[in-house]
Amino acid sequence: MRQVANKAFTLIEMLIVLAILLVLVAVLIVAVMFFKDWGNESATKDTMEAIGAQLTPTSTEFLTLRKLEKLRSYTTPQFQKATGIDKTTNLEKLDAMQRSKILAFLIAPTKEQWDKIVPREKNLAYRAPISEDRSKAYVLADKDGFNFITDAWDKPITFEIIPGIGADPTPKWVLRSGGKDEKFEEIEDNWNYSMDNKAGYQGAWKK
């Protein structure tokens, strides 16, 4: 009498199949994370280009960023405290979030934000270089209700202004995103976007 072959999986075979599935899942996760980071980098670049189109060395916003005492003269004490300009007009002493709030107010304020930040007695008409419809994708509010500009990781986009030197006295500004780990001090994972009236757009992710 012939014996019927045992077609059931042995324990070793099941472990081999499980190991193969785990490897495939791991590869898939790595691929998804890679494309997610690539998408975030692309989205952050687009955000910076939208902001950069509004900031030139002769624009009102650029000049105001250089002269924070002017900004302090027509904003509420609450906004001044939230951005740190109640204590200093030295841009270098402000942190990334404080600078990001200033940038959001100058570049993409909502009407609600404008009314909250600019006292009525100042008689300043509402203006938003970037409309609310366009900016809502990269503007968030902090716990006190003040907006800031974010990158695709929901971290603040900040800026610096570099004085002109030598034969080129034109100041230059740089937008910065710390990337996924938000470490601005590590140049290799910063996104830098700079513009002046000669060089135009310059920038690159550096890994």
DALINZI-V975366 format. One record per residue. N is the residue number from 1. RES is the residue in three letters. OMEGA is omega in whole degrees, 0 to 359 (NA if undefined). NEAR is the number of other ideal C-beta (glycine too) atoms within 12 Angstrom. D_FIRST is the distance of its C-alpha to the first C-alpha in whole Angstrom. Layout:
# DALINZI-V975366
N_RES_OMEGA_NEAR_D_FIRST / N_RES_OMEGA_NEAR_D_FIRST
This chain:
# DALINZI-V975366
1_MET_183_3_0 / 2_ARG_176_4_4 / 3_GLN_177_5_7 / 4_VAL_181_7_10 / 5_ALA_179_6_13 / 6_ASN_183_8_15 / 7_LYS_181_7_18 / 8_ALA_178_9_21 / 9_PHE_171_12_24 / 10_THR_180_11_24 / 11_LEU_180_10_28 / 12_ILE_179_10_29 / 13_GLU_179_14_28 / 14_MET_179_13_30 / 15_LEU_179_13_33 / 16_ILE_179_14_33 / 17_VAL_179_15_33 / 18_LEU_179_15_36 / 19_ALA_179_14_38 / 20_ILE_180_14_38 / 21_LEU_179_14_39 / 22_LEU_178_14_42 / 23_VAL_179_14_43 / 24_LEU_178_14_43 / 25_VAL_180_14_45 / 26_ALA_178_14_48 / 27_VAL_179_14_48 / 28_LEU_179_14_49 / 29_ILE_179_14_51 / 30_VAL_180_14_53 / 31_ALA_179_14_54 / 32_VAL_180_14_55 / 33_MET_179_15_57 / 34_PHE_182_15_59 / 35_PHE_176_14_59 / 36_LYS_178_17_61 / 37_ASP_178_23_63 / 38_TRP_178_18_64 / 39_GLY_178_17_65 / 40_ASN_178_27_67 / 41_GLU_180_28_69 / 42_SER_180_18_70 / 43_ALA_179_24_71 / 44_THR_176_38_73 / 45_LYS_180_28_75 / 46_ASP_178_24_75 / 47_THR_181_40_77 / 48_MET_178_40_79 / 49_GLU_178_24_80 / 50_ALA_178_27_81 / 51_ILE_182_42_83 / 52_GLY_179_36_85 / 53_ALA_181_22_86 / 54_GLN_183_30_88 / 55_LEU_175_38_90 / 56_THR_182_25_92 / 57_PRO_182_28_95 / 58_THR_182_14_97 / 59_SER_178_22_95 / 60_THR_182_20_97 / 61_GLU_180_33_93 / 62_PHE_181_29_93 / 63_LEU_179_20_97 / 64_THR_177_28_96 / 65_LEU_179_38_93 / 66_ARG_184_30_96 / 67_LYS_185_22_98 / 68_LEU_177_32_97 / 69_GLU_176_19_100 / 70_LYS_178_19_100 / 71_LEU_180_36_97 / 72_ARG_184_24_98 / 73_SER_182_18_101 / 74_TYR_176_25_100 / 75_THR_183_33_97 / 76_THR_177_28_96 / 77_PRO_180_15_96 / 78_GLN_179_20_93 / 79_PHE_178_36_92 / 80_GLN_178_29_94 / 81_LYS_181_19_92 / 82_ALA_182_33_88 / 83_THR_179_41_89 / 84_GLY_182_27_91 / 85_ILE_173_34_94 / 86_ASP_183_21_96 / 87_LYS_182_16_96 / 88_THR_171_19_96 / 89_THR_176_24_97 / 90_ASN_184_17_95 / 91_LEU_184_31_92 / 92_GLU_181_17_91 / 93_LYS_179_15_91 / 94_LEU_180_30_89 / 95_ASP_186_21_85 / 96_ALA_181_31_82 / 97_MET_180_30_82 / 98_GLN_179_35_86 / 99_ARG_181_37_86 / 100_SER_178_42_83 / 101_LYS_177_43_85 / 102_ILE_180_43_88 / 103_LEU_180_47_87 / 104_ALA_180_44_85 / 105_PHE_183_45_88 / 106_LEU_188_43_90 / 107_ILE_187_43_87 / 108_ALA_179_39_86 / 109_PRO_170_36_87 / 110_THR_178_28_86 / 111_LYS_179_17_89 / 112_GLU_179_18_88 / 113_GLN_181_34_88 / 114_TRP_181_28_92 / 115_ASP_179_20_93 / 116_LYS_187_25_92 / 117_ILE_184_36_93 / 118_VAL_179_27_96 / 119_PRO_182_18_99 / 120_ARG_183_14_101 / 121_GLU_177_8_104 / 122_LYS_178_16_103 / 123_ASN_177_9_103 / 124_LEU_181_20_100 / 125_ALA_179_13_99 / 126_TYR_176_21_95 / 127_ARG_180_19_93 / 128_ALA_179_26_90 / 129_PRO_175_27_89 / 130_ILE_185_31_85 / 131_SER_180_19_85 / 132_GLU_180_22_83 / 133_ASP_181_11_80 / 134_ARG_188_20_80 / 135_SER_186_30_80 / 136_LYS_180_20_78 / 137_ALA_183_21_75 / 138_TYR_175_36_76 / 139_VAL_176_36_78 / 140_LEU_179_28_77 / 141_ALA_176_24_79 / 142_ASP_184_23_80 / 143_LYS_179_9_80 / 144_ASP_177_18_84 / 145_GLY_178_20_83 / 146_PHE_183_35_85 / 147_ASN_171_39_83 / 148_PHE_180_39_81 / 149_ILE_182_47_80 / 150_THR_169_35_76 / 151_ASP_184_42_74 / 152_ALA_176_29_70 / 153_TRP_182_26_69 / 154_ASP_174_24_72 / 155_LYS_183_30_74 / 156_PRO_169_36_78 / 157_ILE_182_49_79 / 158_THR_182_39_82 / 159_PHE_173_42_85 / 160_GLU_173_25_87 / 161_ILE_183_33_91 / 162_ILE_181_25_92 / 163_PRO_175_17_95 / 164_GLY_181_18_96 / 165_ILE_174_10_98 / 166_GLY_183_7_100 / 167_ALA_180_7_101 / 168_ASP_184_15_98 / 169_PRO_183_14_100 / 170_THR_176_23_97 / 171_PRO_178_28_95 / 172_LYS_177_32_91 / 173_TRP_183_40_89 / 174_VAL_171_32_85 / 175_LEU_181_44_82 / 176_ARG_169_37_80 / 177_SER_180_41_76 / 178_GLY_181_32_74 / 179_GLY_186_29_71 / 180_LYS_183_24_68 / 181_ASP_175_17_69 / 182_GLU_179_25_73 / 183_LYS_183_17_74 / 184_PHE_183_29_77 / 185_GLU_179_13_78 / 186_GLU_187_16_76 / 187_ILE_186_17_77 / 188_GLU_178_16_73 / 189_ASP_173_27_72 / 190_ASN_168_34_75 / 191_TRP_180_41_76 / 192_ASN_178_32_79 / 193_TYR_182_36_81 / 194_SER_180_30_85 / 195_MET_166_32_88 / 196_ASP_187_26_91 / 197_ASN_177_19_93 / 198_LYS_188_16_93 / 199_ALA_183_18_89 / 200_GLY_185_16_87 / 201_TYR_175_22_84 / 202_GLN_177_19_82 / 203_GLY_177_25_79 / 204_ALA_169_17_75 / 205_TRP_179_26_73 / 206_LYS_183_14_72 / 207_LYS_NA_16_69
